[in-house]
């Protein structure tokens, strides 16, 4: 669901989640649809102390909170840079051995799997190599395949390290084919 424009933060009035700090929103889910209790309610604060204070309840997720708890806003980020920043912070916290909530631990595991797994890069390179080989075969070019691969890979601005890897695979494939044909 899109975020209403009146909720998107502006410089100087921006919450940690990217929403406007001056517009009251749920620190758990970010919804601005809230119910404010008419009478002060007894509530245990973040330090475990019971106090009588104005309490709000989110209509979307039923989270109960006070204005003091809004300082620790943990609502999902609404912009890509904030989401990237949160993912990087959670990943670093996991690497340093800090205790994480179960949802944050899952997020850190997924981010580490995507970033730290070299097989994802290998799979992408193999798929690119296979697609270019198929295009070369379909075009029936007289140009050597290695030259065709170099031209095409440079044309898509692929890093030289990745180009070298694909050319190495092609050379190994050519050598393997020549030894089996002999």
C-alpha positions as CSV (number, residue, x, y, z in Angstrom):
1,X,0.0,0.0,0.0
2,X,1.5,3.4,-0.9
3,X,2.4,5.9,1.8
4,X,0.3,9.0,1.9
5,X,2.2,12.1,0.9
6,X,1.4,13.8,4.2
7,X,3.3,11.1,6.0
8,X,6.5,11.2,4.0
9,X,9.2,13.0,6.0
10,X,10.7,16.3,5.1
11,X,14.2,17.6,6.1
12,X,14.1,18.6,9.7
13,X,10.9,16.6,10.4
14,X,12.0,13.1,9.7
15,X,11.6,10.0,11.9
16,X,14.1,7.1,11.8
17,X,11.7,5.2,9.5
18,X,11.4,8.1,7.0
19,X,7.9,9.3,8.0
20,X,7.2,12.7,9.4
21,X,8.0,12.9,13.1
22,X,5.3,15.5,13.7
23,X,2.6,13.2,12.4
24,X,1.9,10.6,15.0
25,X,2.4,7.1,13.6
26,X,2.7,3.6,15.0
27,X,6.4,2.7,16.0
28,X,5.7,-0.9,15.1
29,X,4.1,-0.8,11.6
30,X,4.1,2.9,10.6
31,X,0.4,3.3,10.2
32,X,-1.1,6.7,11.0
33,X,-4.5,5.2,11.8
34,X,-4.4,5.4,15.6
35,X,-6.9,5.3,18.5
36,X,-6.1,7.6,21.4
37,X,-7.6,6.6,24.8
38,X,-9.6,9.4,26.4
39,X,-8.4,8.8,29.9
40,X,-4.7,8.3,31.0
41,X,-4.0,4.6,31.2
42,X,-1.5,2.6,33.3
43,X,1.3,1.5,31.1
44,X,4.7,-0.2,31.7
45,X,7.4,1.9,30.0
46,X,10.5,0.7,28.2
47,X,12.4,0.6,31.5
48,X,9.7,-1.5,33.3
49,X,8.2,1.3,35.4
50,X,4.4,1.6,35.6
51,X,3.1,5.0,34.9
52,X,-0.2,6.6,34.1
53,X,0.0,8.3,30.7
54,X,-1.8,9.0,27.5
55,X,-1.9,5.8,25.5
56,X,-2.4,5.2,21.8
57,X,-3.4,2.0,20.0
58,X,-2.7,1.3,16.3
59,X,-5.8,0.3,14.4
60,X,-3.7,-1.6,11.8
61,X,-1.6,-3.8,14.1
62,X,-3.1,-3.2,17.6
63,X,0.3,-2.1,19.1
64,X,-0.1,0.0,22.2
65,X,2.4,2.8,22.8
66,X,3.0,6.2,24.3
67,X,4.6,9.3,22.9
68,X,7.8,8.5,24.8
69,X,8.1,5.2,22.9
70,X,7.9,6.9,19.5
71,X,11.5,7.9,20.0
72,X,12.4,4.3,19.4
73,X,10.5,4.0,16.1
74,X,11.0,0.6,14.6
75,X,8.5,1.0,11.7
76,X,9.6,-0.4,8.3
77,X,11.6,2.2,6.4
78,X,9.7,3.9,3.5
79,X,12.6,4.8,1.2
80,X,15.2,2.6,-0.5
81,X,18.2,4.3,1.1
82,X,16.7,3.9,4.6
83,X,15.9,0.2,3.9
84,X,19.5,-0.4,2.6
85,X,20.9,1.4,5.7
86,X,18.8,-0.8,8.0
87,X,19.8,-4.0,6.2
88,X,23.5,-3.0,6.4
89,X,23.2,-2.2,10.1
90,X,21.4,-5.5,10.9
91,X,24.1,-7.4,8.9
92,X,26.9,-5.7,10.8
93,X,25.2,-6.3,14.2
94,X,25.0,-10.0,13.4
95,X,28.6,-10.1,12.3
96,X,29.7,-8.5,15.6
97,X,27.6,-11.0,17.6
98,X,25.1,-8.5,19.0
99,X,21.8,-10.0,20.2
100,X,19.0,-9.5,17.5
101,X,15.3,-10.0,17.5
102,X,14.2,-13.1,15.5
103,X,12.9,-11.0,12.6
104,X,16.2,-9.1,12.4
105,X,18.2,-12.3,12.7
106,X,16.3,-13.7,9.7
107,X,16.9,-10.5,7.8
108,X,20.7,-10.6,8.5
109,X,20.8,-14.3,7.4
110,X,19.1,-13.4,4.1
111,X,21.3,-10.4,3.5
112,X,24.5,-12.5,4.2
113,X,23.3,-15.2,1.9
114,X,22.7,-12.7,-1.0
115,X,25.8,-10.6,-0.5
116,X,28.3,-13.2,0.7
117,X,27.4,-16.1,-1.5
118,X,29.7,-16.3,-4.5
119,X,27.6,-18.9,-6.2
120,X,25.0,-16.2,-7.0
121,X,27.6,-14.3,-9.0
122,X,28.8,-17.5,-10.6
123,X,25.2,-18.4,-11.6
124,X,24.7,-15.0,-13.1
125,X,27.9,-15.2,-15.0
126,X,27.1,-18.7,-16.3
127,X,23.6,-17.5,-17.4
128,X,25.2,-14.6,-19.2
129,X,27.7,-16.8,-20.9
130,X,25.1,-19.3,-22.0
131,X,22.9,-16.6,-23.4
132,X,25.7,-15.1,-25.4
133,X,26.8,-18.5,-26.7
134,X,23.3,-19.2,-27.8
135,X,23.1,-15.8,-29.6
136,X,26.4,-16.5,-31.3
137,X,25.2,-19.9,-32.5
138,X,21.9,-18.5,-33.7
139,X,23.6,-15.7,-35.6
140,X,26.0,-18.1,-37.4
141,X,28.8,-15.6,-37.3
142,X,32.2,-16.2,-38.9
143,X,33.9,-14.2,-36.1
144,X,35.6,-16.3,-33.4
145,X,33.4,-16.8,-30.3
146,X,35.9,-15.3,-27.9
147,X,36.0,-12.1,-29.8
148,X,32.2,-12.0,-30.0
149,X,32.0,-12.6,-26.2
150,X,34.6,-9.8,-25.5
151,X,32.7,-7.3,-27.6
152,X,29.3,-8.1,-26.2
153,X,30.5,-8.2,-22.5
154,X,32.3,-4.8,-22.9
155,X,29.2,-3.5,-24.6
156,X,27.1,-4.1,-21.4
157,X,29.9,-2.6,-19.2
158,X,30.6,-5.8,-17.4
159,X,33.7,-5.5,-15.0
160,X,36.9,-6.9,-16.5
161,X,37.2,-9.5,-13.8
162,X,33.9,-11.0,-14.8
163,X,34.8,-10.8,-18.5
164,X,38.0,-12.7,-17.8
165,X,36.1,-15.4,-15.9
166,X,33.7,-15.9,-18.8
167,X,36.5,-16.0,-21.3
168,X,38.4,-18.5,-19.2
169,X,35.3,-20.8,-19.1
170,X,35.0,-20.4,-22.9
171,X,38.7,-21.3,-23.4
172,X,38.3,-24.4,-21.2
173,X,35.1,-25.4,-23.2
174,X,37.0,-24.9,-26.5
175,X,39.9,-27.0,-25.3
176,X,37.6,-29.7,-24.0
177,X,35.7,-29.8,-27.3
178,X,39.0,-30.0,-29.3
179,X,40.3,-33.0,-27.3
180,X,37.0,-34.9,-27.6
181,X,36.9,-34.3,-31.4
182,X,40.5,-35.5,-31.9
